[in-house]
């Protein structure tokens, strides 16, 4: 499961398989490690605002 956060509040849960990594070779377990990825997803127009995420 991947949990996606906006920079200040919890936004939504996105369940993904255990081997489904987003924009990273390793599993992101700490939300702050996804900050740059969240900014790129926003810049590319994939998300409506900057988000953080981590995999459980």
Secondary structure, DSSP 8 states (H G I E B T S, - for coil): -EEEEESSSEEEEE---TT--SSSSS---SGGGGHHHHHHHHHTTSSSS-EEEEE-
